[in-house]
Amino acid sequence: MKILRESNIHEVLDKWTDFEKETDDFKKWYQKYPDKIDAIKKYRQTLISPVYNKAKWHYVKFEENDLHKMKAINCEGWNHIPSLYIKDVAKYRFEKEKPVYYKLEEIYNDIQKLPEEKKELICICKDIAGPWTIIEGNHRATAFARYYDIEKKVVFTNGYVGIIPTDLEYPFM
């Protein structure tokens, strides 16, 4: 991974709203909180509040070997998988879970059509060297890992990585 520049929580939350804005759940929060940053902070409160003023954010370029250092979020819907490393998650979700979750199938089938900004991920870590826990983009990353496994082509490019203090307990890592 290569750090391209420093970032901040407001830029990260702005990007996060771009990913969430089409979901019905987020639309409800947006009606309640017309400022999109307030809406995403409330909608994803459990993920954001523990790191809000504690993470040092960077905008980064992920490289091919970084796929091995990415982990899915440790929460409902993901934590039943034996290993949360994204390559293992992709193998499990595409080969063991039948039928494959429709969202993963859709992303996988449309990978070549995704614009670059839709390929970005938001991750959190305690060490910039990894591993990085994906807190936004787990379905995309899972489909990307599967695509890499089959096609041997990297899909994602850039994203955000927040480094949190080593003594901070973040429940989703």
N, C-alpha and C positions, 0 to 999 in steps of 0.2 A: 504494500500500500504506500502511496505517496501522498503526503500532505500538500495540498495545493494552496490553501490559505486558512487563516483562522476564520471562524464563524461565531455565531452567538445563538442563544436560545430563541430569539425572535425570528431569525432567518429559518431555523429548524422548524419552528411551529408553523411558520408561513408555508413552508414546503409540505409539512404534514397535512395542513388543511387542503392543499392541492390534491393529495391522495384520497382524502376522506370526503371531499365536498359532494360527491355523487351518491354517497350512501344514504339510505333513508334515515338511519339512526342519527348521523351527523346533521342532516337537514333539520331534524327536530331540535337539536341543541342550538343550531344556528338561528332558528326562529326565536328561541328563548334568549339567546345572547347574540345580538346582531353584529358585534365585533368578532370577526372570525378567530382571532387569537384567543379571546376569552372563551369562545365556543369550544375550540379544540382543547384548551386547558381543562375545561369542565368535562368534556366528552372522554378524554383520555387521562383523567386526573390521576388514576392509580399508577399509570406509567410515567407521567410527567412530574408530578409533585415531589417525589423523592429526590429527583435530580435537578429540579428547576434552576436553582441558583448554585448548584454544586458542580455541574459538569463544565469542562472546558471543551468547547466544540471546535471541530475542524471540518472543512470541506475537503474531501479526499478523492483520489483516483484509486479504485480497487484494481488489483492485478490478478492474473490467472491463478497464481498459487494462493491467493487470499481466500478462495472458496473453501479451503480446508480449515480455515480459522474462524469461519462464521457459524454461529449457533442460533437456532430458533429460540424464541422466547419461551421461558419456563412458566407456562400458564395453561389454563383449561384449553383443551383443543390441541395442545402440543405436548403436554407433559406426560402423556401415556406412551410416547415413543421412546424406545430403549436408549437411544443416543440423540441428543439435540444438535449435534453437528449437522449442518444443513445438507451435506452430501448424504449422510445416513438418513436424515428425515426424508429426503427426496426418494431414496431407494425404498424406504418403508412405505411411504404414502402412495407411491406409484405401483409398487409390486405386492405389498401385503394387504393394503386396505382396498377392498372391492365393494362397491364401485369406487373409482377414484373420485374424490371430492370435485364437484363440477367446476368450482372456481379454479382449481389447479389445472384441470383439463383446458378450460378456456384460455388461461394465460399461456400454457404450454403451446397450444395450437396457434396462438396469435403473436408469439414472441417476435417474429420478424417484422411485424407491423407496429410494435410498441415504439413510440417516440422516445428519444434518449432520456427526457426528463421523467418519464414513467418507469424507467429502469433503476432510478436511484433508490437507495436504501437508507434507513436511519438506524444507527447502531449505538450501543453503549458498551463501555469496557472499563477496566481498571488499569490496563496497560495498553499503550498504543500498538504494541507488537501483537496484541490479541490474547485470547480469542475475543471476538466481538459478538455481542448478543444483538440480534435484529429486533428492534422494538417497533419498527414500521416497515412492512414489506416482506413478511414471512411467507405469504403465498407466492409472491413474485420470486423470491429467492429460492424457494423449493422448486418451482417450475424451471428457473434458470439452472439450478444444479442438475436437474434431470436432463435438461437440454444439453448441458456440457457433457454429462455422462454418455449420452447417445451420440451427439453430433461432434463432440470435441471442440466446440466453439464457445467462447465466453460471451455472455449476453450483457451483464451489468457493466457499468463503467464507473460512475462517480456516486458519491453519497456523503452522508454526514456521520461522523463518529464523535461521540461525547465521552470524554475521559472523566471518570468519577474517582474521588479519593478511595484509596485501598481499604480504609477502615469503614467506609459507608456500606451498609447492608442494603442491597437493592434486591428485592424479592424475586425478580424475574430473570435473574442471571442463572 
